[in-house]
Amino acid sequence: MSTPPRRRQRPDLSTLSEDEREHFAEQLRERVYVTFAALAVILTLLTHAHGLGAGAAAASLTITAVGTVAAAWLAEFIAHLAAHGGFPDRAKVRAMTATSRGALLTIVVPLLALAAAGRGWWEVTAALRVGVGALILSLVLIAWLGIRRTKLPWLARILALGLLAVLAVGVVALKLLAHA
C-alpha cells in the first residue's frame, strides 16, 4: 500500500534567505504588472468589441503581455547595472528570465478563452469577460500570496486584502479612463 504524496510545506519567511525573499517578491511584482496590463487591454477591447475577432484580441493581449514582461526585464537589467556597477552574472540573468517568463502565465486563461471563441464555441465578448474574471481572480491570488506569510493577525490580513481590492479597482478605473 503506497502512502499519499506529502504536501510541500511552505517555508516560514524567517527561514528564507534574503535572495529567496527578493526572488519571491520579484515574481509577485512582475505578475501584478502583467495582470494589470492584460486587464487594461481586455477591458479596452471589451469597449470596442463590435467586429473584433478572437485572433486580433489574442494578438493584442499577447503583444501587451510580452511587451510588459520585456520592459520589466529590461528595467531589472538596468537597475542591476546601476546598483552593482556591472552586468549580472549568468545565474542572475537566468533568474530574471525565469521570473519574467513565469509572469506570462497570467494570460493563459484569457488566451484559452479567446481560442475557444476563435473555434466558435462562444462569442469574443464572452471570452473577454472570462479573461477579465480570470485576471481579477489572479490579482486576488497574487495578493493572497503576498499576504499569507506575513505575521499579521487574520483580521489585519483580511483588511489588507480589502484595501488591496479597493486600490486594484482604482487602478483599473484609471486605466479605463486612459483608454476611454
VMD Tcl script that builds the backbone (N, CA, C; Angstrom):
set m [mol new atoms 540]
animate dup $m
set s [atomselect $m all]
$s set {name element resname resid chain x y z} {
  {N N MET 1 A 0.846 -1.175 0.000}
  {CA C MET 1 A 0.000 0.000 0.000}
  {C C MET 1 A 0.893 1.240 0.000}
  {N N SER 2 A 0.672 2.126 -0.936}
  {CA C SER 2 A 1.521 3.320 -1.022}
  {C C SER 2 A 0.952 4.439 -0.154}
  {N N THR 3 A 1.850 5.279 0.285}
  {CA C THR 3 A 1.426 6.418 1.100}
  {C C THR 3 A 1.111 7.578 0.181}
  {N N PRO 4 A 0.148 8.406 0.572}
  {CA C PRO 4 A -0.195 9.560 -0.280}
  {C C PRO 4 A 0.984 10.518 -0.328}
  {N N PRO 5 A 1.121 11.247 -1.450}
  {CA C PRO 5 A 2.232 12.196 -1.557}
  {C C PRO 5 A 2.096 13.284 -0.494}
  {N N ARG 6 A 3.227 13.667 0.049}
  {CA C ARG 6 A 3.230 14.713 1.068}
  {C C ARG 6 A 3.095 16.068 0.403}
  {N N ARG 7 A 2.278 16.880 1.005}
  {CA C ARG 7 A 2.119 18.238 0.513}
  {C C ARG 7 A 3.359 19.030 0.879}
  {N N ARG 8 A 3.887 19.756 -0.090}
  {CA C ARG 8 A 5.086 20.539 0.147}
  {C C ARG 8 A 4.789 21.645 1.143}
  {N N GLN 9 A 5.566 21.701 2.190}
  {CA C GLN 9 A 5.393 22.727 3.206}
  {C C GLN 9 A 6.015 24.035 2.723}
  {N N ARG 10 A 5.287 25.121 2.933}
  {CA C ARG 10 A 5.831 26.435 2.606}
  {C C ARG 10 A 6.734 26.859 3.745}
  {N N PRO 11 A 7.960 27.219 3.413}
  {CA C PRO 11 A 8.845 27.648 4.496}
  {C C PRO 11 A 8.388 28.973 5.085}
  {N N ASP 12 A 8.661 29.129 6.339}
  {CA C ASP 12 A 8.386 30.384 7.038}
  {C C ASP 12 A 9.308 31.452 6.458}
  {N N LEU 13 A 8.819 32.700 6.407}
  {CA C LEU 13 A 9.657 33.789 5.887}
  {C C LEU 13 A 10.991 33.882 6.615}
  {N N SER 14 A 10.985 33.558 7.905}
  {CA C SER 14 A 12.215 33.673 8.681}
  {C C SER 14 A 13.262 32.649 8.253}
  {N N THR 15 A 12.842 31.583 7.546}
  {CA C THR 15 A 13.798 30.574 7.111}
  {C C THR 15 A 14.334 30.844 5.708}
  {N N LEU 16 A 13.762 31.816 5.018}
  {CA C LEU 16 A 14.215 32.132 3.663}
  {C C LEU 16 A 15.399 33.093 3.707}
  {N N SER 17 A 16.317 32.901 2.769}
  {CA C SER 17 A 17.430 33.840 2.654}
  {C C SER 17 A 16.911 35.144 2.058}
  {N N GLU 18 A 17.702 36.173 2.157}
  {CA C GLU 18 A 17.310 37.468 1.581}
  {C C GLU 18 A 17.127 37.347 0.068}
  {N N ASP 19 A 17.983 36.566 -0.597}
  {CA C ASP 19 A 17.848 36.359 -2.047}
  {C C ASP 19 A 16.540 35.639 -2.386}
  {N N GLU 20 A 16.169 34.636 -1.584}
  {CA C GLU 20 A 14.917 33.912 -1.825}
  {C C GLU 20 A 13.714 34.818 -1.617}
  {N N ARG 21 A 13.775 35.654 -0.616}
  {CA C ARG 21 A 12.681 36.611 -0.388}
  {C C ARG 21 A 12.570 37.591 -1.548}
  {N N GLU 22 A 13.700 38.078 -2.001}
  {CA C GLU 22 A 13.697 39.041 -3.109}
  {C C GLU 22 A 13.172 38.390 -4.386}
  {N N HIS 23 A 13.556 37.147 -4.623}
  {CA C HIS 23 A 13.081 36.431 -5.813}
  {C C HIS 23 A 11.560 36.257 -5.756}
  {N N PHE 24 A 11.043 35.883 -4.596}
  {CA C PHE 24 A 9.600 35.737 -4.402}
  {C C PHE 24 A 8.891 37.061 -4.661}
  {N N ALA 25 A 9.446 38.145 -4.124}
  {CA C ALA 25 A 8.855 39.471 -4.325}
  {C C ALA 25 A 8.877 39.861 -5.801}
  {N N GLU 26 A 9.972 39.565 -6.497}
  {CA C GLU 26 A 10.069 39.876 -7.925}
  {C C GLU 26 A 9.017 39.114 -8.724}
  {N N GLN 27 A 8.820 37.838 -8.381}
  {CA C GLN 27 A 7.816 37.042 -9.092}
  {C C GLN 27 A 6.426 37.645 -8.924}
  {N N LEU 28 A 6.074 37.992 -7.709}
  {CA C LEU 28 A 4.761 38.591 -7.464}
  {C C LEU 28 A 4.626 39.937 -8.158}
  {N N ARG 29 A 5.663 40.757 -8.066}
  {CA C ARG 29 A 5.628 42.093 -8.664}
  {C C ARG 29 A 5.410 42.001 -10.175}
  {N N GLU 30 A 6.152 41.141 -10.849}
  {CA C GLU 30 A 6.002 41.034 -12.306}
  {C C GLU 30 A 4.626 40.501 -12.691}
  {N N ARG 31 A 4.098 39.565 -11.905}
  {CA C ARG 31 A 2.763 39.050 -12.210}
  {C C ARG 31 A 1.701 40.127 -12.029}
  {N N VAL 32 A 1.898 40.995 -11.050}
  {CA C VAL 32 A 0.961 42.114 -10.872}
  {C C VAL 32 A 1.027 43.041 -12.082}
  {N N TYR 33 A 2.233 43.386 -12.524}
  {CA C TYR 33 A 2.373 44.274 -13.688}
  {C C TYR 33 A 1.675 43.685 -14.911}
  {N N VAL 34 A 1.957 42.434 -15.201}
  {CA C VAL 34 A 1.385 41.806 -16.396}
  {C C VAL 34 A -0.129 41.676 -16.262}
  {N N THR 35 A -0.591 41.338 -15.073}
  {CA C THR 35 A -2.037 41.186 -14.869}
  {C C THR 35 A -2.761 42.498 -15.082}
  {N N PHE 36 A -2.246 43.589 -14.521}
  {CA C PHE 36 A -2.900 44.884 -14.721}
  {C C PHE 36 A -2.835 45.317 -16.186}
  {N N ALA 37 A -1.713 45.096 -16.842}
  {CA C ALA 37 A -1.602 45.462 -18.261}
  {C C ALA 37 A -2.602 44.653 -19.089}
  {N N ALA 38 A -2.680 43.354 -18.818}
  {CA C ALA 38 A -3.612 42.500 -19.556}
  {C C ALA 38 A -5.057 42.888 -19.266}
  {N N LEU 39 A -5.340 43.201 -18.019}
  {CA C LEU 39 A -6.695 43.613 -17.648}
  {C C LEU 39 A -7.089 44.895 -18.383}
  {N N ALA 40 A -6.169 45.841 -18.459}
  {CA C ALA 40 A -6.457 47.090 -19.175}
  {C C ALA 40 A -6.744 46.828 -20.653}
  {N N VAL 41 A -5.955 45.950 -21.264}
  {CA C VAL 41 A -6.160 45.641 -22.677}
  {C C VAL 41 A -7.509 44.956 -22.893}
  {N N ILE 42 A -7.820 43.965 -22.064}
  {CA C ILE 42 A -9.080 43.241 -22.246}
  {C C ILE 42 A -10.274 44.151 -22.011}
  {N N LEU 43 A -10.192 44.992 -20.983}
  {CA C LEU 43 A -11.306 45.914 -20.735}
  {C C LEU 43 A -11.468 46.901 -21.888}
  {N N THR 44 A -10.366 47.351 -22.442}
  {CA C THR 44 A -10.420 48.253 -23.600}
  {C C THR 44 A -11.005 47.520 -24.808}
  {N N LEU 45 A -10.568 46.287 -25.018}
  {CA C LEU 45 A -11.114 45.506 -26.131}
  {C C LEU 45 A -12.615 45.276 -25.967}
  {N N LEU 46 A -13.043 45.089 -24.729}
  {CA C LEU 46 A -14.479 44.900 -24.479}
  {C C LEU 46 A -15.283 46.125 -24.879}
  {N N THR 47 A -14.713 47.308 -24.687}
  {CA C THR 47 A -15.448 48.526 -25.041}
  {C C THR 47 A -15.501 48.738 -26.560}
  {N N HIS 48 A -14.625 48.040 -27.296}
  {CA C HIS 48 A -14.581 48.159 -28.755}
  {C C HIS 48 A -14.741 46.785 -29.408}
  {N N ALA 49 A -15.550 45.931 -28.819}
  {CA C ALA 49 A -15.628 44.536 -29.244}
  {C C ALA 49 A -16.425 44.316 -30.532}
  {N N HIS 50 A -17.215 45.297 -30.942}
  {CA C HIS 50 A -18.016 45.111 -32.146}
  {C C HIS 50 A -17.096 44.835 -33.341}
  {N N GLY 51 A -17.257 43.673 -33.935}
  {CA C GLY 51 A -16.467 43.310 -35.107}
  {C C GLY 51 A -15.070 42.813 -34.782}
  {N N LEU 52 A -14.740 42.694 -33.512}
  {CA C LEU 52 A -13.405 42.246 -33.108}
  {C C LEU 52 A -13.324 40.725 -33.213}
  {N N GLY 53 A -12.277 40.248 -33.867}
  {CA C GLY 53 A -12.067 38.809 -33.965}
  {C C GLY 53 A -11.253 38.293 -32.790}
  {N N ALA 54 A -11.393 37.014 -32.517}
  {CA C ALA 54 A -10.659 36.397 -31.408}
  {C C ALA 54 A -9.155 36.471 -31.638}
  {N N GLY 55 A -8.734 36.286 -32.882}
  {CA C GLY 55 A -7.300 36.336 -33.189}
  {C C GLY 55 A -6.700 37.706 -32.930}
  {N N ALA 56 A -7.417 38.740 -33.336}
  {CA C ALA 56 A -6.921 40.110 -33.107}
  {C C ALA 56 A -6.869 40.417 -31.612}
  {N N ALA 57 A -7.880 39.975 -30.884}
  {CA C ALA 57 A -7.890 40.197 -29.433}
  {C C ALA 57 A -6.743 39.447 -28.772}
  {N N ALA 58 A -6.521 38.200 -29.177}
  {CA C ALA 58 A -5.427 37.405 -28.614}
  {C C ALA 58 A -4.074 38.030 -28.943}
  {N N ALA 59 A -3.947 38.536 -30.175}
  {CA C ALA 59 A -2.689 39.179 -30.563}
  {C C ALA 59 A -2.435 40.430 -29.721}
  {N N SER 60 A -3.457 41.249 -29.517}
  {CA C SER 60 A -3.300 42.459 -28.691}
  {C C SER 60 A -2.891 42.102 -27.271}
  {N N LEU 61 A -3.553 41.099 -26.717}
  {CA C LEU 61 A -3.250 40.669 -25.359}
  {C C LEU 61 A -1.821 40.131 -25.254}
  {N N THR 62 A -1.443 39.292 -26.196}
  {CA C THR 62 A -0.102 38.699 -26.176}
  {C C THR 62 A 0.982 39.753 -26.349}
  {N N ILE 63 A 0.795 40.656 -27.291}
  {CA C ILE 63 A 1.788 41.711 -27.525}
  {C C ILE 63 A 1.937 42.582 -26.288}
  {N N THR 64 A 0.828 42.925 -25.661}
  {CA C THR 64 A 0.887 43.743 -24.447}
  {C C THR 64 A 1.626 43.014 -23.334}
  {N N ALA 65 A 1.286 41.743 -23.122}
  {CA C ALA 65 A 1.917 40.979 -22.040}
  {C C ALA 65 A 3.410 40.791 -22.298}
  {N N VAL 66 A 3.771 40.425 -23.508}
  {CA C VAL 66 A 5.188 40.229 -23.830}
  {C C VAL 66 A 5.942 41.554 -23.723}
  {N N GLY 67 A 5.319 42.636 -24.188}
  {CA C GLY 67 A 5.959 43.955 -24.069}
  {C C GLY 67 A 6.148 44.368 -22.616}
  {N N THR 68 A 5.167 44.092 -21.787}
  {CA C THR 68 A 5.277 44.413 -20.360}
  {C C THR 68 A 6.387 43.601 -19.713}
  {N N VAL 69 A 6.443 42.313 -20.029}
  {CA C VAL 69 A 7.492 41.448 -19.475}
  {C C VAL 69 A 8.867 41.903 -19.964}
  {N N ALA 70 A 8.979 42.223 -21.234}
  {CA C ALA 70 A 10.267 42.689 -21.767}
  {C C ALA 70 A 10.696 43.992 -21.095}
  {N N ALA 71 A 9.747 44.897 -20.888}
  {CA C ALA 71 A 10.072 46.164 -20.218}
  {C C ALA 71 A 10.512 45.924 -18.776}
  {N N ALA 72 A 9.835 45.017 -18.089}
  {CA C ALA 72 A 10.209 44.709 -16.707}
  {C C ALA 72 A 11.586 44.052 -16.649}
  {N N TRP 73 A 11.876 43.156 -17.593}
  {CA C TRP 73 A 13.186 42.506 -17.642}
  {C C TRP 73 A 14.276 43.548 -17.891}
  {N N LEU 74 A 14.017 44.430 -18.843}
  {CA C LEU 74 A 14.990 45.472 -19.149}
  {C C LEU 74 A 15.186 46.412 -17.961}
  {N N ALA 75 A 14.106 46.758 -17.275}
  {CA C ALA 75 A 14.212 47.607 -16.090}
  {C C ALA 75 A 15.067 46.933 -15.020}
  {N N GLU 76 A 14.870 45.628 -14.819}
  {CA C GLU 76 A 15.670 44.881 -13.850}
  {C C GLU 76 A 17.137 44.865 -14.259}
  {N N PHE 77 A 17.399 44.709 -15.549}
  {CA C PHE 77 A 18.770 44.699 -16.070}
  {C C PHE 77 A 19.453 46.047 -15.829}
  {N N ILE 78 A 18.738 47.119 -16.159}
  {CA C ILE 78 A 19.287 48.468 -15.963}
  {C C ILE 78 A 19.503 48.740 -14.474}
  {N N ALA 79 A 18.537 48.336 -13.650}
  {CA C ALA 79 A 18.675 48.533 -12.203}
  {C C ALA 79 A 19.883 47.777 -11.669}
  {N N HIS 80 A 20.119 46.569 -12.175}
  {CA C HIS 80 A 21.291 45.804 -11.742}
  {C C HIS 80 A 22.573 46.526 -12.134}
  {N N LEU 81 A 22.617 47.012 -13.373}
  {CA C LEU 81 A 23.799 47.764 -13.807}
  {C C LEU 81 A 24.067 48.953 -12.890}
  {N N ALA 82 A 23.025 49.691 -12.585}
  {CA C ALA 82 A 23.171 50.887 -11.756}
  {C C ALA 82 A 23.553 50.538 -10.319}
  {N N ALA 83 A 22.940 49.513 -9.766}
  {CA C ALA 83 A 23.163 49.179 -8.358}
  {C C ALA 83 A 24.468 48.428 -8.125}
  {N N HIS 84 A 24.898 47.625 -9.112}
  {CA C HIS 84 A 26.063 46.774 -8.913}
  {C C HIS 84 A 27.267 47.181 -9.756}
  {N N GLY 85 A 27.096 48.155 -10.631}
  {CA C GLY 85 A 28.219 48.655 -11.424}
  {C C GLY 85 A 28.702 47.707 -12.490}
  {N N GLY 86 A 27.891 46.749 -12.867}
  {CA C GLY 86 A 28.291 45.810 -13.911}
  {C C GLY 86 A 27.132 44.929 -14.323}
  {N N PHE 87 A 27.443 44.081 -15.299}
  {CA C PHE 87 A 26.416 43.186 -15.822}
  {C C PHE 87 A 26.091 42.090 -14.804}
  {N N PRO 88 A 24.858 41.616 -14.818}
  {CA C PRO 88 A 24.519 40.487 -13.945}
  {C C PRO 88 A 25.217 39.212 -14.437}
  {N N ASP 89 A 25.507 38.303 -13.516}
  {CA C ASP 89 A 26.111 37.034 -13.918}
  {C C ASP 89 A 25.042 36.140 -14.548}
  {N N ARG 90 A 25.468 34.993 -15.076}
  {CA C ARG 90 A 24.536 34.107 -15.778}
  {C C ARG 90 A 23.388 33.643 -14.881}
  {N N ALA 91 A 23.699 33.346 -13.642}
  {CA C ALA 91 A 22.655 32.878 -12.720}
  {C C ALA 91 A 21.595 33.954 -12.530}
  {N N LYS 92 A 22.013 35.203 -12.405}
  {CA C LYS 92 A 21.063 36.297 -12.231}
  {C C LYS 92 A 20.226 36.493 -13.497}
  {N N VAL 93 A 20.859 36.422 -14.659}
  {CA C VAL 93 A 20.126 36.565 -15.919}
  {C C VAL 93 A 19.110 35.435 -16.060}
  {N N ARG 94 A 19.508 34.199 -15.703}
  {CA C ARG 94 A 18.567 33.067 -15.756}
  {C C ARG 94 A 17.399 33.303 -14.807}
  {N N ALA 95 A 17.695 33.775 -13.599}
  {CA C ALA 95 A 16.625 34.035 -12.618}
  {C C ALA 95 A 15.699 35.139 -13.115}
  {N N MET 96 A 16.258 36.206 -13.676}
  {CA C MET 96 A 15.446 37.299 -14.209}
  {C C MET 96 A 14.536 36.787 -15.326}
  {N N THR 97 A 15.108 35.970 -16.207}
  {CA C THR 97 A 14.361 35.451 -17.342}
  {C C THR 97 A 13.256 34.498 -16.888}
  {N N ALA 98 A 13.560 33.642 -15.925}
  {CA C ALA 98 A 12.549 32.710 -15.411}
  {C C ALA 98 A 11.407 33.469 -14.745}
  {N N THR 99 A 11.739 34.509 -13.986}
  {CA C THR 99 A 10.709 35.321 -13.333}
  {C C THR 99 A 9.824 35.984 -14.379}
  {N N SER 100 A 10.443 36.546 -15.406}
  {CA C SER 100 A 9.677 37.212 -16.468}
  {C C SER 100 A 8.805 36.219 -17.220}
  {N N ARG 101 A 9.377 35.092 -17.558}
  {CA C ARG 101 A 8.621 34.077 -18.298}
  {C C ARG 101 A 7.432 33.592 -17.459}
  {N N GLY 102 A 7.639 33.424 -16.166}
  {CA C GLY 102 A 6.564 32.987 -15.275}
  {C C GLY 102 A 5.423 33.977 -15.205}
  {N N ALA 103 A 5.722 35.261 -15.371}
  {CA C ALA 103 A 4.675 36.281 -15.319}
  {C C ALA 103 A 3.691 36.123 -16.478}
  {N N LEU 104 A 4.148 35.534 -17.566}
  {CA C LEU 104 A 3.265 35.341 -18.722}
  {C C LEU 104 A 2.167 34.313 -18.449}
  {N N LEU 105 A 2.312 33.532 -17.389}
  {CA C LEU 105 A 1.276 32.559 -17.046}
  {C C LEU 105 A -0.064 33.231 -16.750}
  {N N THR 106 A -0.028 34.507 -16.375}
  {CA C THR 106 A -1.277 35.190 -16.035}
  {C C THR 106 A -2.220 35.332 -17.228}
  {N N ILE 107 A -1.700 35.241 -18.441}
  {CA C ILE 107 A -2.579 35.413 -19.612}
  {C C ILE 107 A -3.029 34.090 -20.227}
  {N N VAL 108 A -2.660 32.972 -19.640}
  {CA C VAL 108 A -3.023 31.676 -20.215}
  {C C VAL 108 A -4.543 31.495 -20.291}
  {N N VAL 109 A -5.245 31.728 -19.200}
  {CA C VAL 109 A -6.705 31.517 -19.206}
  {C C VAL 109 A -7.398 32.474 -20.188}
  {N N PRO 110 A -7.069 33.781 -20.173}
  {CA C PRO 110 A -7.704 34.646 -21.185}
  {C C PRO 110 A -7.414 34.199 -22.620}
  {N N LEU 111 A -6.197 33.727 -22.884}
  {CA C LEU 111 A -5.881 33.253 -24.238}
  {C C LEU 111 A -6.642 31.973 -24.578}
  {N N LEU 112 A -6.804 31.092 -23.612}
  {CA C LEU 112 A -7.600 29.879 -23.849}
  {C C LEU 112 A -9.058 30.235 -24.134}
  {N N ALA 113 A -9.575 31.216 -23.408}
  {CA C ALA 113 A -10.950 31.665 -23.649}
  {C C ALA 113 A -11.085 32.248 -25.053}
  {N N LEU 114 A -10.096 33.013 -25.468}
  {CA C LEU 114 A -10.128 33.582 -26.821}
  {C C LEU 114 A -9.958 32.491 -27.879}
  {N N ALA 115 A -9.161 31.475 -27.578}
  {CA C ALA 115 A -9.025 30.349 -28.515}
  {C C ALA 115 A -10.371 29.635 -28.682}
  {N N ALA 116 A -11.101 29.491 -27.583}
  {CA C ALA 116 A -12.432 28.878 -27.651}
  {C C ALA 116 A -13.368 29.734 -28.500}
  {N N ALA 117 A -13.256 31.043 -28.370}
  {CA C ALA 117 A -14.069 31.942 -29.199}
  {C C ALA 117 A -13.655 31.822 -30.666}
  {N N GLY 118 A -12.378 31.679 -30.902}
  {CA C GLY 118 A -11.896 31.504 -32.268}
  {C C GLY 118 A -12.413 30.229 -32.912}
  {N N ARG 119 A -12.660 29.206 -32.097}
  {CA C ARG 119 A -13.223 27.948 -32.582}
  {C C ARG 119 A -14.734 28.035 -32.749}
  {N N GLY 120 A -15.321 29.175 -32.358}
  {CA C GLY 120 A -16.763 29.343 -32.499}
  {C C GLY 120 A -17.569 28.792 -31.342}
  {N N TRP 121 A -16.904 28.454 -30.237}
  {CA C TRP 121 A -17.610 27.875 -29.089}
  {C C TRP 121 A -18.390 28.918 -28.319}
  {N N TRP 122 A -17.981 30.189 -28.415}
  {CA C TRP 122 A -18.725 31.275 -27.803}
  {C C TRP 122 A -18.274 32.579 -28.437}
  {N N GLU 123 A -18.932 33.649 -28.080}
  {CA C GLU 123 A -18.632 34.960 -28.660}
  {C C GLU 123 A -17.325 35.525 -28.086}
  {N N VAL 124 A -16.722 36.416 -28.840}
  {CA C VAL 124 A -15.481 37.062 -28.392}
  {C C VAL 124 A -15.730 37.853 -27.106}
  {N N THR 125 A -16.878 38.527 -27.018}
  {CA C THR 125 A -17.156 39.291 -25.792}
  {C C THR 125 A -17.241 38.379 -24.565}
  {N N ALA 126 A -17.813 37.192 -24.741}
  {CA C ALA 126 A -17.869 36.242 -23.618}
  {C C ALA 126 A -16.468 35.811 -23.226}
  {N N ALA 127 A -15.611 35.562 -24.215}
  {CA C ALA 127 A -14.226 35.175 -23.929}
  {C C ALA 127 A -13.484 36.298 -23.205}
  {N N LEU 128 A -13.719 37.530 -23.622}
  {CA C LEU 128 A -13.070 38.664 -22.959}
  {C C LEU 128 A -13.550 38.797 -21.515}
  {N N ARG 129 A -14.831 38.555 -21.293}
  {CA C ARG 129 A -15.359 38.605 -19.916}
  {C C ARG 129 A -14.757 37.495 -19.055}
  {N N VAL 130 A -14.600 36.321 -19.625}
  {CA C VAL 130 A -13.930 35.232 -18.904}
  {C C VAL 130 A -12.503 35.654 -18.574}
  {N N GLY 131 A -11.852 36.293 -19.532}
  {CA C GLY 131 A -10.487 36.789 -19.303}
  {C C GLY 131 A -10.429 37.801 -18.171}
  {N N VAL 132 A -11.395 38.718 -18.123}
  {CA C VAL 132 A -11.453 39.702 -17.028}
  {C C VAL 132 A -11.600 38.975 -15.696}
  {N N GLY 133 A -12.524 38.025 -15.642}
  {CA C GLY 133 A -12.731 37.272 -14.404}
  {C C GLY 133 A -11.472 36.530 -13.977}
  {N N ALA 134 A -10.793 35.900 -14.932}
  {CA C ALA 134 A -9.572 35.152 -14.622}
  {C C ALA 134 A -8.471 36.087 -14.117}
  {N N LEU 135 A -8.360 37.260 -14.716}
  {CA C LEU 135 A -7.320 38.203 -14.295}
  {C C LEU 135 A -7.619 38.786 -12.919}
  {N N ILE 136 A -8.892 39.057 -12.650}
  {CA C ILE 136 A -9.254 39.547 -11.310}
  {C C ILE 136 A -8.965 38.459 -10.274}
  {N N LEU 137 A -9.321 37.230 -10.591}
  {CA C LEU 137 A -9.014 36.117 -9.699}
  {C C LEU 137 A -7.504 35.982 -9.500}
  {N N SER 138 A -6.764 36.190 -10.562}
  {CA C SER 138 A -5.303 36.150 -10.484}
  {C C SER 138 A -4.768 37.222 -9.543}
  {N N LEU 139 A -5.325 38.429 -9.630}
  {CA C LEU 139 A -4.901 39.501 -8.715}
  {C C LEU 139 A -5.203 39.154 -7.264}
  {N N VAL 140 A -6.369 38.550 -7.037}
  {CA C VAL 140 A -6.721 38.125 -5.677}
  {C C VAL 140 A -5.712 37.089 -5.181}
  {N N LEU 141 A -5.389 36.127 -6.040}
  {CA C LEU 141 A -4.427 35.091 -5.669}
  {C C LEU 141 A -3.048 35.690 -5.400}
  {N N ILE 142 A -2.621 36.593 -6.244}
  {CA C ILE 142 A -1.316 37.240 -6.057}
  {C C ILE 142 A -1.301 38.008 -4.736}
  {N N ALA 143 A -2.377 38.732 -4.457}
  {CA C ALA 143 A -2.456 39.475 -3.193}
  {C C ALA 143 A -2.399 38.517 -2.014}
  {N N TRP 144 A -3.122 37.397 -2.131}
  {CA C TRP 144 A -3.103 36.420 -1.035}
  {C C TRP 144 A -1.702 35.844 -0.860}
  {N N LEU 145 A -1.024 35.536 -1.959}
  {CA C LEU 145 A 0.343 35.019 -1.868}
  {C C LEU 145 A 1.261 36.022 -1.190}
  {N N GLY 146 A 1.011 37.298 -1.423}
  {CA C GLY 146 A 1.815 38.329 -0.789}
  {C C GLY 146 A 1.534 38.493 0.697}
  {N N ILE 147 A 0.316 38.162 1.100}
  {CA C ILE 147 A -0.097 38.403 2.490}
  {C C ILE 147 A -0.001 37.156 3.365}
  {N N ARG 148 A -0.135 35.991 2.773}
  {CA C ARG 148 A -0.289 34.768 3.572}
  {C C ARG 148 A 0.868 34.475 4.512}
  {N N ARG 149 A 2.061 34.857 4.165}
  {CA C ARG 149 A 3.217 34.546 5.008}
  {C C ARG 149 A 3.533 35.625 6.030}
  {N N THR 150 A 2.764 36.673 6.014}
  {CA C THR 150 A 3.034 37.735 6.982}
  {C C THR 150 A 2.679 37.267 8.379}
  {N N LYS 151 A 3.134 37.992 9.343}
  {CA C LYS 151 A 2.817 37.664 10.730}
  {C C LYS 151 A 1.637 38.490 11.230}
  {N N LEU 152 A 0.907 39.084 10.304}
  {CA C LEU 152 A -0.263 39.870 10.668}
  {C C LEU 152 A -1.359 38.952 11.198}
  {N N PRO 153 A -2.166 39.423 12.153}
  {CA C PRO 153 A -3.320 38.636 12.578}
  {C C PRO 153 A -4.312 38.497 11.418}
  {N N TRP 154 A -5.184 37.486 11.487}
  {CA C TRP 154 A -6.127 37.220 10.399}
  {C C TRP 154 A -6.977 38.425 10.044}
  {N N LEU 155 A -7.451 39.156 11.037}
  {CA C LEU 155 A -8.286 40.323 10.747}
  {C C LEU 155 A -7.493 41.358 9.949}
  {N N ALA 156 A -6.245 41.556 10.310}
  {CA C ALA 156 A -5.398 42.504 9.579}
  {C C ALA 156 A -5.146 42.016 8.153}
  {N N ARG 157 A -4.998 40.716 7.968}
  {CA C ARG 157 A -4.815 40.167 6.617}
  {C C ARG 157 A -6.049 40.410 5.763}
  {N N ILE 158 A -7.220 40.187 6.354}
  {CA C ILE 158 A -8.468 40.411 5.611}
  {C C ILE 158 A -8.621 41.887 5.266}
  {N N LEU 159 A -8.303 42.767 6.224}
  {CA C LEU 159 A -8.361 44.205 5.945}
  {C C LEU 159 A -7.367 44.593 4.858}
  {N N ALA 160 A -6.180 44.007 4.885}
  {CA C ALA 160 A -5.173 44.293 3.860}
  {C C ALA 160 A -5.668 43.840 2.486}
  {N N LEU 161 A -6.266 42.663 2.426}
  {CA C LEU 161 A -6.825 42.193 1.150}
  {C C LEU 161 A -7.929 43.125 0.661}
  {N N GLY 162 A -8.771 43.589 1.585}
  {CA C GLY 162 A -9.822 44.531 1.206}
  {C C GLY 162 A -9.254 45.833 0.666}
  {N N LEU 163 A -8.240 46.349 1.338}
  {CA C LEU 163 A -7.582 47.571 0.885}
  {C C LEU 163 A -6.947 47.368 -0.485}
  {N N LEU 164 A -6.288 46.232 -0.668}
  {CA C LEU 164 A -5.691 45.938 -1.974}
  {C C LEU 164 A -6.758 45.846 -3.053}
  {N N ALA 165 A -7.913 45.284 -2.721}
  {CA C ALA 165 A -9.012 45.188 -3.695}
  {C C ALA 165 A -9.492 46.574 -4.105}
  {N N VAL 166 A -9.650 47.457 -3.124}
  {CA C VAL 166 A -10.093 48.825 -3.417}
  {C C VAL 166 A -9.061 49.532 -4.297}
  {N N LEU 167 A -7.791 49.379 -3.955}
  {CA C LEU 167 A -6.734 50.008 -4.757}
  {C C LEU 167 A -6.683 49.427 -6.164}
  {N N ALA 168 A -6.872 48.117 -6.294}
  {CA C ALA 168 A -6.879 47.486 -7.614}
  {C C ALA 168 A -8.028 48.010 -8.471}
  {N N VAL 169 A -9.198 48.173 -7.865}
  {CA C VAL 169 A -10.335 48.742 -8.600}
  {C C VAL 169 A -9.989 50.156 -9.065}
  {N N GLY 170 A -9.319 50.920 -8.208}
  {CA C GLY 170 A -8.891 52.267 -8.587}
  {C C GLY 170 A -7.920 52.258 -9.757}
  {N N VAL 171 A -6.977 51.327 -9.746}
  {CA C VAL 171 A -6.017 51.221 -10.856}
  {C C VAL 171 A -6.744 50.873 -12.145}
  {N N VAL 172 A -7.656 49.907 -12.070}
  {CA C VAL 172 A -8.418 49.521 -13.257}
  {C C VAL 172 A -9.238 50.705 -13.766}
  {N N ALA 173 A -9.860 51.462 -12.861}
  {CA C ALA 173 A -10.645 52.632 -13.264}
  {C C ALA 173 A -9.770 53.655 -13.969}
  {N N LEU 174 A -8.577 53.899 -13.446}
  {CA C LEU 174 A -7.650 54.832 -14.099}
  {C C LEU 174 A -7.255 54.356 -15.473}
  {N N LYS 175 A -6.973 53.072 -15.604}
  {CA C LYS 175 A -6.587 52.522 -16.910}
  {C C LYS 175 A -7.746 52.637 -17.903}
  {N N LEU 176 A -8.970 52.389 -17.422}
  {CA C LEU 176 A -10.127 52.527 -18.308}
  {C C LEU 176 A -10.318 53.981 -18.738}
  {N N LEU 177 A -10.103 54.909 -17.806}
  {CA C LEU 177 A -10.192 56.326 -18.157}
  {C C LEU 177 A -9.175 56.694 -19.235}
  {N N ALA 178 A -7.997 56.149 -19.104}
  {CA C ALA 178 A -6.934 56.446 -20.071}
  {C C ALA 178 A -7.259 55.910 -21.457}
  {N N HIS 179 A -8.003 54.813 -21.531}
  {CA C HIS 179 A -8.295 54.177 -22.815}
  {C C HIS 179 A -9.688 54.495 -23.327}
  {N N ALA 180 A -10.459 55.262 -22.580}
  {CA C ALA 180 A -11.837 55.554 -22.995}
  {C C ALA 180 A -11.891 56.546 -24.126}
}
mol reanalyze $m
mol bondsrecalc $m
mol representation Tube
mol addrep $m
